Amino acid sequence: MPNTLLDPLIEQRLRGLRLARRIYPPRTLGLAAGGLCIGSALLTLPTPTWVWLLWALQIAGWSHLAYWRAKRHSSPYHAERQNLGIDSLLGGFWLAAMHFNLLPTIVVLTMISLNNIAVGGTRMALRGVGLLALGSLFGMWLIAPGAPPIIPTTSVLLCSLPMLITYPLAIGYITYLQARQLSRQKRNLTDLSRTDGLTGLYNRRFWEAQIAAEQVTESPGVIALIDLDFFKSINDRHGHGVGDETLRELATLLRRSLPPHFLLGRYGGEEFGILMPATTLVQAEAALRAFQQRLRRHAPPPPLVRMPTCSIGAAAKAPHMTSHEQWLLQADQALYAAKNAGRDRIEVAHSATSQSLLDLG
């Protein structure tokens, strides 16, 4: 089965279907309001019966037929562009059928051009003008209109108001909904670019960027690197599915155990990182100690009997550090010291040396 996230043909079809769905409601509304406007002008003229039949058929069925056609077309986007071309041709015909009555003509020209600009910009608007002219010429050949009425009657004026008022409001509302959708999509893309797909924590790139930003501030700060002890044996014995679930459980426990202003990231594999801004080493040690205790009591995913323990290396920000890489290096060295000292413990790096402050093994 093709992947809809990767297959460009499927993505193109979905975009076309979204366009057709977006155009369907305003086209239906526009035909109703525009039909009232055109009908009021036709009433003032000697209009043939077949014109009235065409008027009724277009109002009642064209928007539904256009939507049905776009949904079933192999390329809904191109089908909808063709539908807009038909809108322009029919609009041109109705200009001639109304004998180019000034007010309804301006209304129809404006609304059809608005549709074309909204979908295809200036280029499609110019194409629409050409099709309007072609439709008008065809209508003039069929109907031979007389002199255009310049001053609209009261009925024509009143019947033009719904189109002038409701249709632009509908287009504005649909544009607003589309802008909200685009904003949500932008936020989702931003979140995806920042987060790790497995755990939902920040990914390494974004997490390190936050460390770089924190490193240049004057407030205290601590970073900690966490490594699950003997995690490889979980993957080897129970499979990567259980391993992945274990990582997700650890991420959930980190979120629940630590203050919300701590920034949590997946550093790589079974390693996690914690950025603790405005935090002293004493405060950081207390938070990390509490986390380790909760990890020991946390229910593991089946078939594990208990959660794996973790080794932690922590480092405080120091004035002599010239880059966040130096800060990370100290935390990394402290983590290796914790693992080499027997695991399941916390090691804290001081500017030049790593000193064991706490052994929880």
N, C-alpha and C positions, 0 to 999 in steps of 0.2 A: 504494500500500500504506500503511495507516495507521501512524503513528509510535507504537510501543508506549510511548515515554516521555511522549507528550503525550495520547494518546487515553484519556480517563477510563474508557470502557467496557471497553477491553482491560485497563487497570490493575486495574479492579475484578474482572474475571474471573480474572486471574492471582492476585490476593490470595485469591479464593475457592478456587482450585485448590491453593494452598499450604496453606490451612486444611484442605482435605480430605485432602491428603497427610499433614499433621501428625496428624490425628485417626485415620487408618486403622490404624497399628500399635497404639496403645493400645486402640482399640475391639476389634481382633482378640484382643489379649491379655486384655482385660477379659471378653470373651465366653467365652474358654476357662476363665479362673480363676473368673469368676462362674458359669459353667455348672456347674462342679464344686461350688461352694457351694450353688447352687439344687438340683442333682441329689441331693446328699446329704440335703437336707430332703425332697425329693419321695419318696425311698426309704422314709421313715418314715411315709408317708401312703398311703391308697388312691387312687393317682393314675391317672386314665384313660389309655388308650393314646394318644389323640389329643394329650394334653398332652405326653407323652414325645416324640411325633413333632415337635410344635412346638418343644420344647426342643432337639432334635437339629438341626432345620432352622435355628434361629436361631444356634446355635453355629457350625454349618458354613458358613452362607452369608450371614448378615446384614451382616457388616462388608464383605465383597466387593461385595455388592449396593449397599450405601450408597455405597461409594467409586465404583463404576461409575456410579451415578445422578448423583453430584455432578459427575463429570468430563464427563458428557454434557449436563448441564443448562445452560441459557443463562446462569444465574446460580449458579455453584457455591457461593457463600457462602450464599445463601438456601436452596439445596438441602441444605447441611450443617446449617443451623439446623433445617430440617424433619426431617432424619435424627435430630438430637438429640431432637426432640420425639417421634419414633417410639421412640427408646431409652427415654424416660420412660414412654410409654404401655405398652410391653412390660414395663418394669420393674414398673409398677404391677400388671399382670396377674400377674406371677410372685410378687408379694407375696401376692396372694389364693390363687394355686395352692399356695403353701407354707403356707397357713393362717396367714400372718403369724408364722411361726416367728421368734422374737425376734432371734437373732443374725444369720441370713441377711437378715432384713428391714433391720436396721440397716446391714449391709454394703452391700446394694443401694441403699438410700436415700442413703448417704454417697457412694458412688462415682458414681452418676448426678448427684447435686448437684454434686460436684466437677467433672465434665465441663461442666455447664451454666455454672457460675461461671467456669471457665477461658475459655470462649468469649464469654459474654454478660454476665458480672457478676451482680449481685444481681437485676436485672430478669429475666434469663433463668432464674436459679435459682428464682424465684417461679413463673414460667411452668412450669418443670419440675415443681415440687411439685403444681401444679394438674393437669398431665397424669398424674402418678403417681397422684393421687387418682382421676382419671377411669378410668385403666386398672385400678385396684384395684376400683372399683365394677363395671366390666364383668366382671372376673374373678369377683367375688363373685356376680354374676348367673348366670354360667355354671357355677360350681363349688359355690357355697354352702359355704364353708369352715366348719370347726368351730372349737372354742376354740383359740387360738394356744398352741403349746408355749412355755413360758417358759424352761425350763432346756434347753439344747441337749444332744443326745447327743454321745458322744465322736466319732463319725464326722462329725457336722455341724460340731463344733468344729474338728476337724483339717482338714476340707475347706474351711473358711472361711479358714484361715490363708494359703493362696496368694494369695487376693484381697486380704487385709488387708496382705500384705507386698509382693507383686510390683507390684501396680497403682500404689500411691502412689510406689514407687521409679521406675517407668516414667514416670509423669507428671512427677516431679521431674527426671529425666534429660532428657526432652523440653523442659521449661521451661529447663533449663540450656543446651541446644543453641540454643533460640530466643534466649536472652539473649546468647549468643556471636554469633549472626548479627546481632542488632540492634546489638551493639557494633561489629562489622565494618562494618556499613552506616553507623553514625555516624562511624567513622573515615574511611570513603570519602567521605562527604559533607563532612567537615571538610577532607580533602585537596582535593576538588574546589573548595571555596570559597577555597582558598589558592593553587591552582596555575593556571598558564596552560595552556589546553587544547592548544595547538599544540606548545609546547616542553617542557612538564613542569616549568619553573622556577616560582618564586613569581610570582603576579600582582602588578600594581602596587600594589593596595590593601594586600595583606598585606606586601609588601616595604617600603612606606613606613611601615607600622605598626612594623616592626622597626627602621627608622631612628629613628623617634620614641622608641622605647624605649632605643636605644643612645645617643641624643643627650644624655640626662640622666645617663648614667653618667660617672664620672671617668676611666675608662681611655681611652687614645688610640684613635682610629678614623678610617677613611678610607672615603669612598664614591667610586665611579667610574661614570661613564656611558659606554657604548660605543655607537657608531653605525656601521653598515656603510656604507662609502663607495660611492656610486653604486648603491645597492641597487635603486632604481626601474628602472634600465635592465635588471636581471635579469628583473623582472616584465614589463616591456614587450617584451623580446626572446623570452623563453622561457616566459612564462606564470606564473601564481601558484603552480602546483604546484611548479615548480622553485624559486621564491622561498621557499615554505614549507619545502621540504626543506633549503634553504640555512640558514634560521633554525634548523631542528632540528639541523643539523650544528654550527652555532655554539654552540648550547646544550650539546650533547654535549661539544664541545671545552672549553667553560668548566668543566664539571663535572670533566673529566679533568685539566685544567691547574692548577686553583686548589685551595688547601687546603680540607678539608671544612668548616671552621668559617666560611668565607666564605659569605654568603647571596646567592644569585643570583636575579635577578628579570627578567622582561620588562617594560620600562618603557613600551613602546608601539611598535607598528610594527616597525621594524628597530632600535630602541634597547633596550639591555639595561643592567641596573644590578648593581653589586657592592657589598655592604656588607662591609667588612673590619674587624670588631671587634678590639680589642687589637692594632692594627697601626699602625706608624709610616709616615710618608710614604716613607721610604727602603725599607722592606719592601714597601710597596704598589707603588712604582715598579718594583722588581725583579720582582715577580710579574706586573705588567702587561706589562713588557718581554718576559718569557719567554712570556707568552700570545700577544703579537703575533708573535713569531718562530715559534711553533708554528702559528699561523693561516696564515702564509705557506706553510708546508710541508704543510698539511693537504689531503688529497685532496677535491676538490669533488664535489658530486653531478652526474651527467651531465645535460645535455651541457656543463656549464661546464668550462673549461680549468683555471681556478684559482679558489680562494676569493677573495671580495672582501676588500680591506683594511678596516681599521677605524680610526676616530678615537676617542680616549679623553680624557675630561676627569675629573680627580680633584680631590678637596678633602678636607682634613683637618678634623677637628672642632676648633673653637676655643672658648675660654671665653666670648667675647663673644656667641656665638650664643644667641638666646633661643628658637629653634624649629628643628625639623628642616627646615622649608621654606627657611630661610636657608642651611642646609648644602647642601641640594639645589640651590639657586639658584647657589651658588658652583661646584658641579660642572657644572651646566648651562652656565654662562658659560665655564668652562674647555673644555668640549666644543666650543662654538661657536668659541672661539679656535683650537682644533686644526683645525677644518674650514676656517676662514678662512685659516689659515696654510699650507694645502696638503694637508690630510688625511693619513692614514696616520701619525699622530704622537700623542704623549701631551702634554697640557698639564695642569699642576698649578696650582690656584688657591691663593694665599696670602691671608691674611685680607682685604687690601684690593685686591690686584692679582693678575693672572694672569701667571705667568712661565713661559716655555717652558724646560723642563728637558731635554727629549730630543726629538731629531728623528730618526726612523727612516726617513724617506722617502729 
